Amino acid sequence: MKEVSIIIPSVKWEPFTEQCVTTCANLFPQSKIILILNDQTPVKRSIQNLTVLYGHEGTISLKRNIAVKAAKTEFVAFIDSDAYPHKDWLDNALQTLKTDTSIGMAGGPNISPPAQEQERTLVGMATKSWLVAGKWNFYKSETSSARYCDNLPSCNLILRKSLFEELNGMNKELEVGEDTDFCARMIAAGHLVYFNPKVVVYHYDRKISDYFRQRIVRGAGVFLLLSSSSPQKENLYTYLLLQPVFTLLFWLSFPLGLWWQSWLYLMIIFGGIYLLLIIREAFKHSTRMKYLPMVIALILAGNILPGVGFILKAFHLLPSLQSFYRNDKG
């Protein structure tokens, strides 16, 4: 795989980052691995095909852009530092890109590792639900069908370096949602985005507190996206991402029901349907009955918290998202 550089942004060298780098090095010994860190502490471990870029603060988009400039290969592959690839990851991605040149970018599932802490596993069950992941919940399964799509997560993206540069890289101003914006610009430029279920990475799920933080940031990212000039705003589905905002406002209107009985009846009906949907999804994705109560709570939180993040960001009540939401916290 001499024609591919693997790009790994990270805050610092820690166990997840080490696993990601060493797995990539072992599976793809001919590929160049470019690790870009905020930290300036030298990595003591010697890995032959690893280049480390130190002391690069800024958004994850900026870090990826800097790493791509350092790459000298035809293709670049993005993976998160808290993930690691399947052995056929690059082979399957390159086969897709070389077979159909109309495809600008390929990616695939980012699924839960087979061995992780129970807390993370519970979060992984919740994130498989469409009430959390939306229409993009097919990312979380190897059994999803291959398809053209309008978005792929940046923890698993492969494309030609020349095309990345043609699109001026990722938007370095975006603290989150950079992958959604990048995919939208790629499609607007006339290139296809393709999901191949055989292009697999294993992505650690977050601990519960970090999952809550992630969902809040998700909502803040929706606010930033709608406030930007991204072509993603032309996609009607983008506005369906406001559902958590309207749902949260609906529940906060409960005091109205204390003096307007019709509103109270409406809330009871809506609440019943909403709860049944959550329970149905929890049953679908819980691997054991004993996990069901926690998965119900996590799906509920995963659906509502983006609304909290959107409102907090709209009223400038969130700190910098880079400090609030970092990979090394999960």
Backbone hydrogen bonds, N-H to C=O, Kabsch-Sander energy under -0.5 kcal/mol:
donor,donor_aa,acceptor,acceptor_aa,energy
4,V,1,M,-1.5
5,S,75,F,-1.9
6,I,32,K,-3.2
7,I,5,S,-0.6
7,I,77,A,-3.4
8,I,6,I,-0.5
8,I,34,I,-2.7
10,S,36,I,-2.5
14,E,12,K,-0.7
18,E,14,E,-2.8
19,Q,15,P,-2.4
20,C,16,F,-2.5
21,V,17,T,-2.8
22,T,18,E,-2.8
23,T,19,Q,-2.2
24,C,20,C,-2.2
25,A,21,V,-2.6
26,N,22,T,-2.3
27,L,23,T,-2.5
28,F,24,C,-2.5
31,S,28,F,-1.5
32,K,4,V,-1.3
33,I,49,N,-2.8
34,I,6,I,-3.1
34,I,32,K,-0.5
35,L,33,I,-0.6
35,L,51,T,-2.8
36,I,8,I,-2.1
36,I,34,I,-0.5
37,L,35,L,-0.5
37,L,53,L,-2.9
38,N,10,S,-0.8
38,N,11,V,-0.7
39,D,11,V,-2.3
44,K,42,P,-0.5
47,I,45,R,-0.6
50,L,47,I,-1.7
51,T,33,I,-3.0
53,L,35,L,-3.1
54,Y,52,V,-0.6
55,G,39,D,-1.7
56,H,37,L,-2.8
57,E,55,G,-0.8
63,K,59,T,-2.0
64,R,60,I,-2.2
65,N,61,S,-2.5
66,I,62,L,-2.3
67,A,63,K,-2.2
68,V,64,R,-2.5
69,K,65,N,-1.8
70,A,66,I,-1.1
71,A,67,A,-0.8
71,A,68,V,-0.9
75,F,3,E,-2.7
76,V,159,L,-2.9
77,A,5,S,-2.7
78,F,157,L,-3.5
79,I,7,I,-1.9
80,D,155,C,-0.7
81,S,9,P,-0.7
83,A,80,D,-1.3
84,Y,202,Y,-2.0
86,H,200,V,-2.3
89,W,86,H,-1.7
92,N,88,D,-2.5
93,A,89,W,-1.7
94,L,90,L,-2.8
95,Q,91,D,-2.0
96,T,92,N,-1.6
97,L,93,A,-2.2
98,K,94,L,-2.6
99,T,95,Q,-1.8
100,D,96,T,-1.5
103,I,100,D,-1.6
104,G,102,S,-0.6
104,G,192,L,-2.4
105,M,192,L,-1.5
106,A,158,I,-2.6
107,G,194,Y,-1.9
108,G,156,N,-0.6
110,N,139,Y,-1.8
111,I,109,P,-0.5
111,I,201,V,-2.1
121,T,117,E,-2.2
122,L,118,Q,-2.5
123,V,119,E,-1.6
124,G,120,R,-2.5
125,M,121,T,-1.9
126,A,122,L,-1.8
127,T,123,V,-2.2
128,K,124,G,-0.5
128,K,125,M,-0.9
129,S,126,A,-1.6
132,V,129,S,-1.4
133,A,129,S,-3.0
134,G,130,W,-1.3
136,W,133,A,-1.2
137,N,134,G,-1.3
138,F,135,K,-0.5
139,Y,136,W,-1.9
140,K,137,N,-1.5
141,S,138,F,-1.3
144,S,141,S,-0.9
147,R,195,F,-1.9
149,C,193,V,-2.3
156,N,153,P,-1.6
157,L,78,F,-1.5
158,I,106,A,-2.4
159,L,76,V,-2.2
160,R,104,G,-0.6
161,K,74,E,-2.8
162,S,74,E,-0.5
164,F,160,R,-1.9
165,E,161,K,-2.3
166,E,162,S,-2.0
167,L,163,L,-1.8
168,N,165,E,-1.7
169,G,164,F,-2.8
172,K,170,M,-0.9
174,L,171,N,-1.5
181,D,177,G,-2.0
182,F,178,E,-2.2
183,C,179,D,-2.6
184,A,180,T,-2.0
185,R,181,D,-2.2
186,M,182,F,-2.2
187,I,183,C,-2.4
188,A,184,A,-2.3
189,A,185,R,-1.4
190,G,187,I,-1.8
191,H,186,M,-2.1
192,L,102,S,-2.4
194,Y,105,M,-2.6
195,F,147,R,-3.3
196,N,107,G,-3.1
196,N,194,Y,-0.6
199,V,196,N,-2.4
200,V,198,K,-1.1
201,V,109,P,-2.1
202,Y,84,Y,-3.4
203,H,111,I,-2.6
203,H,201,V,-0.6
204,Y,82,D,-2.2
204,Y,202,Y,-0.6
211,Y,207,K,-2.6
212,F,208,I,-2.3
213,R,209,S,-1.9
214,Q,210,D,-2.6
215,R,211,Y,-2.3
216,I,212,F,-2.0
217,V,213,R,-2.4
218,R,214,Q,-2.1
219,G,215,R,-1.7
220,A,216,I,-1.9
221,G,217,V,-2.6
222,V,218,R,-1.6
223,F,219,G,-1.8
224,L,220,A,-2.3
225,L,221,G,-2.5
226,L,222,V,-2.5
227,S,223,F,-1.3
228,S,224,L,-0.5
228,S,225,L,-1.0
233,K,230,S,-1.9
234,E,231,P,-2.0
235,N,232,Q,-1.7
236,L,234,E,-0.6
238,T,235,N,-1.6
239,Y,236,L,-1.2
240,L,236,L,-0.6
240,L,237,Y,-1.0
241,L,237,Y,-0.8
241,L,238,T,-0.9
242,L,239,Y,-1.3
243,Q,240,L,-1.9
245,V,242,L,-0.8
246,F,242,L,-2.0
247,T,243,Q,-2.7
248,L,244,P,-2.3
249,L,245,V,-2.4
250,F,246,F,-2.1
251,W,247,T,-2.2
252,L,248,L,-2.3
253,S,249,L,-0.8
253,S,250,F,-0.8
254,F,251,W,-1.5
256,L,253,S,-2.0
257,G,253,S,-0.5
257,G,254,F,-1.8
258,L,255,P,-1.3
259,W,256,L,-1.3
260,W,256,L,-1.8
261,Q,259,W,-0.5
263,W,260,W,-0.7
264,L,260,W,-1.4
265,Y,261,Q,-2.3
266,L,262,S,-2.2
267,M,263,W,-2.2
268,I,264,L,-2.1
269,I,265,Y,-2.4
270,F,266,L,-2.8
271,G,267,M,-2.9
272,G,268,I,-2.1
273,I,269,I,-2.2
274,Y,270,F,-2.7
275,L,271,G,-2.6
276,L,272,G,-2.3
277,L,273,I,-2.2
278,I,274,Y,-2.0
279,I,275,L,-2.7
280,R,276,L,-2.5
281,E,277,L,-2.3
282,A,278,I,-2.4
283,F,279,I,-2.6
284,K,280,R,-2.0
285,H,281,E,-1.8
286,S,282,A,-2.0
291,Y,288,R,-1.4
292,L,289,M,-1.5
295,V,291,Y,-2.4
296,I,292,L,-2.6
297,A,293,P,-2.1
298,L,294,M,-2.4
299,I,295,V,-2.5
300,L,296,I,-2.4
301,A,297,A,-2.6
302,G,298,L,-2.5
303,N,299,I,-1.7
304,I,300,L,-2.1
305,L,301,A,-2.7
307,G,304,I,-1.5
308,V,304,I,-1.0
309,G,305,L,-2.5
310,F,306,P,-2.5
311,I,307,G,-2.0
312,L,308,V,-2.7
313,K,309,G,-2.5
314,A,310,F,-2.4
315,F,311,I,-1.7
316,H,313,K,-1.6
317,L,312,L,-3.5
318,L,312,L,-0.5
323,S,320,S,-0.7
324,F,320,S,-1.9
325,Y,321,L,-2.2
329,K,326,R,-1.9
330,G,327,N,-1.3
